[in-house]
């Protein structure tokens, strides 16, 4: 089966629309944190072993910039720095309960916003989209796994 010539452009446009829906869901609720701070909280929440140097790598910034971001989040009560129980010299970044609540509420708002868009689509198209997204994810995962094996070989 031949690929439509504008498929990549259509995916790019759909991704932009999705980002717009997600951003709109976040901006409708007045947040006390910036999008960058939300990203930091999300990264730390999903990676419990993260320290400032690891966060700096994830964000592709210098450690001092990551540290200042953490200082601001700590000042607002959304982040704690705690000693690693296995190595007291290491300091881990831990989201507070308030940060976890904030992230959960944001995820729920985004889910509702996406669902509202999906509800405007016919059921069959939703099903086809689900299949296509799963196939896209598998192809992207297979590509990143083959890239990893090339790098480690």
DRENDO-218064 format. One line per 5 residues: number of its first residue (from 1); their letters; for each residue x, y, z of N, C-alpha, C. Coordinates in pm, whole numbers, plus 50000, padded with zeros to 5 digits. Layout:
residues N
NUM) a) X:Y:Z:X:Y:Z:X:Y:Z | ...
end
This chain:
residues 153
1) xxxxx) 50085:49881:50000:50000:50000:50000:50089:50124:50000 | 50057:50216:49913:50138:50335:49899:50098:50439:50003 | 50198:50508:50056:50175:50611:50158:50125:50738:50091 | 50020:50798:50147:49974:50927:50091:50087:51030:50100 | 50100:51115:50000:50213:51208:49997:50213:51309:50112
6) xxxxx) 50099:51337:50169:50092:51440:50273:50069:51380:50413 | 50099:51252:50432:50075:51187:50560:50157:51250:50673 | 50285:51274:50649:50368:51335:50753:50317:51474:50789 | 50274:51549:50689:50219:51683:50715:50088:51674:50792 | 50006:51575:50761:49880:51557:50834:49906:51519:50979
11) xxxxx) 50005:51433:51001:50040:51395:51139:50093:51516:51213 | 50176:51596:51148:50229:51715:51211:50116:51811:51249 | 50021:51830:51159:49907:51919:51187:49822:51865:51301 | 49801:51732:51302:49723:51672:51410:49796:51685:51544 | 49929:51670:51542:50008:51685:51664:49997:51828:51716
16) xxxxx) 50002:51925:51625:49987:52065:51666:49849:52090:51726 | 49745:52030:51665:49610:52046:51718:49600:51982:51857 | 49661:51866:51874:49659:51798:52003:49730:51882:52109 | 49846:51935:52075:49919:52022:52169:49832:52142:52205 | 49762:52197:52108:49673:52310:52136:49562:52273:52233
21) xxxxx) 49503:52156:52214:49397:52109:52306:49455:52090:52446 | 49572:52027:52455:49634:52002:52585:49673:52132:52654 | 49732:52224:52578:49771:52354:52635:49649:52433:52681 | 49545:52427:52603:49422:52498:52640:49363:52443:52770 | 49368:52312:52786:49317:52251:52910:49397:52298:53030
26) xxxxx) 49526:52316:53012:49611:52362:53122:49591:52510:53148 | 49576:52590:53043:49568:52735:53062:49432:52780:53113 | 49327:52702:53089:49194:52739:53139:49190:52735:53291 | 49274:52655:53349:49282:52646:53495:49405:52728:53535 | 49383:52833:53610:49496:52919:53643:49597:52841:53727
31) xxxxx) 49714:52824:53669:49819:52747:53733:49918:52842:53799 | 49970:52799:53913:50070:52880:53984:50210:52849:53935 | 50221:52757:53840:50353:52717:53790:50357:52734:53638 | 50478:52754:53590:50498:52773:53446:50497:52638:53374 | 50482:52640:53242:50490:52514:53167:50622:52440:53190
36) xxxxx) 50732:52515:53201:50861:52451:53228:50861:52383:53364 | 50806:52450:53464:50799:52390:53598:50709:52266:53597 | 50600:52270:53521:50515:52151:53508:50592:52036:53445 | 50670:52068:53344:50751:51964:53278:50851:51905:53376 | 50914:51988:53457:51009:51940:53557:50939:51848:53655
41) xxxxx) 50824:51890:53705:50750:51806:53800:50711:51673:53737 | 50669:51677:53612:50630:51554:53543:50750:51461:53526 | 50864:51517:53487:50986:51436:53470:51027:51373:53603 | 51027:51452:53708:51070:51402:53838:50971:51297:53891 | 50844:51321:53869:50742:51227:53915:50756:51091:53848
46) xxxxx) 50793:51091:53721:50805:50965:53647:50941:50899:53661 | 51035:50969:53725:51171:50915:53743:51215:50939:53887 | 51178:50848:53978:51202:50871:54121:51349:50879:54161 | 51439:50837:54079:51582:50840:54115:51652:50967:54067 | 51576:51065:54019:51636:51183:53958:51703:51274:54060
51) xxxxx) 51821:51321:54023:51890:51425:54100:51903:51547:54009 | 51963:51653:54059:51973:51776:53980:52052:51754:53851 | 52161:51680:53858:52239:51655:53736:52158:51575:53634 | 52084:51475:53681:51999:51397:53590:51890:51482:53529 | 51832:51570:53610:51730:51661:53558:51789:51754:53453
56) xxxxx) 51907:51804:53478:51973:51893:53382:51993:51821:53248 | 52032:51694:53254:52047:51617:53131:51915:51601:53058 | 51809:51568:53133:51677:51551:53071:51629:51679:53004 | 51659:51792:53068:51614:51922:53014:51712:51981:52914 | 51831:51921:52905:51938:51972:52820:51975:52115:52859
61) xxxxx) 51996:52132:52991:52041:52261:53045:52160:52235:53137 | 52226:52341:53179:52337:52326:53272:52280:52299:53412 | 52354:52226:53495:52304:52192:53629:52261:52313:53713 | 52329:52426:53699:52290:52543:53779:52150:52592:53741 | 52114:52583:53613:51979:52622:53570:51875:52526:53626
66) xxxxx) 51906:52398:53623:51815:52298:53679:51799:52320:53829 | 51908:52353:53895:51903:52376:54038:51815:52496:54072 | 51825:52603:53993:51740:52721:54017:51593:52688:53995 | 51564:52607:53894:51425:52563:53873:51375:52488:53996 | 51460:52401:54048:51423:52324:54168:51406:52415:54289
71) xxxxx) 51490:52517:54300:51477:52613:54410:51339:52677:54409 | 51294:52719:54290:51163:52784:54278:51050:52686:54312 | 51062:52563:54265:50960:52463:54296:50959:52427:54444 | 51075:52423:54503:51086:52395:54646:51023:52510:54726 | 51045:52633:54683:50990:52750:54752:50837:52752:54747
76) xxxxx) 50779:52695:54642:50633:52691:54631:50573:52566:54696 | 50657:52481:54752:50607:52362:54820:50574:52246:54728 | 50628:52248:54607:50597:52142:54511:50710:52040:54496 | 50824:52067:54557:50940:51980:54541:51018:51976:54672 | 51073:51859:54700:51163:51844:54814:51292:51782:54765
81) xxxxx) 51400:51819:54829:51529:51754:54806:51552:51663:54926 | 51578:51535:54900:51598:51439:55009:51724:51358:54983 | 51789:51322:55093:51909:51238:55081:51869:51099:55035 | 51946:51044:54944:51924:50908:54897:51959:50813:55011 | 51868:50723:55051:51897:50634:55164:52013:50538:55136
86) xxxxx) 52042:50512:55010:52152:50421:54975:52287:50492:54972 | 52284:50623:54947:52408:50700:54941:52375:50842:54986 | 52405:50873:55110:52367:51001:55169:52431:51121:55097 | 52533:51096:55016:52594:51206:54940:52506:51249:54823 | 52419:51160:54779:52329:51190:54668:52202:51255:54721
91) xxxxx) 52154:51355:54648:52029:51423:54683:51929:51397:54571 | 51818:51339:54607:51711:51308:54510:51607:51419:54512 | 51541:51436:54399:51433:51533:54385:51301:51457:54396 | 51217:51501:54486:51092:51430:54513:50975:51529:54505 | 50877:51500:54421:50758:51588:54417:50679:51571:54547
96) xxxxx) 50622:51679:54597:50541:51672:54717:50401:51621:54682 | 50322:51598:54784:50183:51555:54763:50108:51662:54683 | 50137:51789:54710:50072:51897:54636:50107:51891:54487 | 50232:51858:54457:50274:51846:54316:50204:51728:54250 | 50195:51617:54321:50128:51498:54265:49980:51530:54238
101) xxxxx) 49917:51604:54329:49777:51644:54309:49764:51734:54188 | 49854:51830:54176:49854:51921:54062:49869:51845:53931 | 49963:51752:53926:49985:51673:53805:49864:51585:53773 | 49806:51525:53875:49688:51441:53853:49571:51523:53800 | 49549:51641:53858:49439:51727:53811:49463:51774:53669
106) xxxxx) 49586:51808:53637:49619:51849:53501:49594:51735:53402 | 49638:51616:53440:49616:51499:53353:49467:51475:53331 | 49387:51490:53436:49242:51471:53423:49180:51577:53332 | 49222:51704:53347:49170:51811:53260:49208:51785:53115 | 49332:51742:53093:49376:51713:52956:49298:51596:52898
111) xxxxx) 49277:51494:52979:49200:51378:52934:49059:51420:52893 | 48995:51503:52975:48859:51550:52943:48860:51633:52814 | 48961:51715:52795:48969:51799:52674:48986:51713:52549 | 49071:51613:52557:49091:51523:52442:48963:51443:52418 | 48900:51397:52525:48776:51320:52510:48668:51403:52443
116) xxxxx) 48662:51532:52475:48563:51620:52412:48584:51627:52261 | 48709:51629:52218:48738:51629:52074:48700:51494:52013 | 48739:51386:52081:48706:51253:52030:48555:51233:52019 | 48480:51289:52112:48333:51275:52110:48271:51339:51986 | 48345:51431:51923:48294:51495:51800:48329:51413:51676
121) xxxxx) 48400:51301:51696:48439:51215:51584:48350:51090:51581 | 48320:51038:51462:48241:50915:51454:48316:50799:51523 | 48240:50705:51579:48297:50591:51650:48396:50511:51567 | 48365:50489:51441:48454:50410:51355:48588:50481:51335 | 48581:50612:51320:48704:50690:51302:48787:50685:51430
126) xxxxx) 48721:50690:51545:48792:50678:51672:48865:50543:51680 | 48797:50438:51639:48857:50304:51641:48978:50297:51548 | 48962:50351:51427:49072:50352:51332:49190:50434:51385 | 49159:50545:51450:49263:50628:51509:49339:50551:51617 | 49266:50479:51700:49329:50400:51805:49425:50297:51745
131) xxxxx) 49381:50227:51642:49467:50128:51577:49590:50194:51515 | 49569:50308:51451:49680:50377:51387:49780:50429:51491 | 49731:50481:51602:49821:50531:51707:49902:50418:51769 | 49838:50303:51790:49911:50188:51844:50020:50143:51747 | 49988:50138:51619:50087:50099:51519:50201:50200:51512
136) xxxxx) 50167:50328:51521:50269:50433:51520:50361:50418:51641 | 50302:50394:51758:50381:50376:51880:50475:50256:51867 | 50424:50146:51814:50508:50027:51796:50623:50054:51700 | 50593:50122:51591:50699:50154:51494:50803:50248:51555 | 50757:50347:51631:50850:50441:51695:50933:50370:51801
141) xxxxx) 50871:50280:51876:50943:50206:51979:51045:50112:51916 | 51006:50046:51809:51099:49956:51739:51218:50034:51686 | 51195:50153:51635:51302:50238:51583:51396:50279:51695 | 51342:50321:51810:51429:50366:51919:51504:50248:51979 | 51445:50128:51978:51514:50010:52030:51627:49969:51935
146) xxxxx) 51603:49981:51805:51711:49946:51712:51823:50050:51718 | 51788:50176:51742:51891:50279:51761:51974:50251:51884 | 51909:50204:51992:51980:50174:52118:52075:50058:52098 | 52030:49957:52025:52117:49839:52006:52237:49874:51919 | 52221:49967:51826:52332:50010:51743:52433:50088:51828
151) xxx) 52381:50170:51920:52469:50253:52004:52546:50167:52105 | 52487:50058:52152:52551:49977:52254:52633:49864:52194 | 52622:49843:52064:52696:49733:52001:52842:49764:51987
end
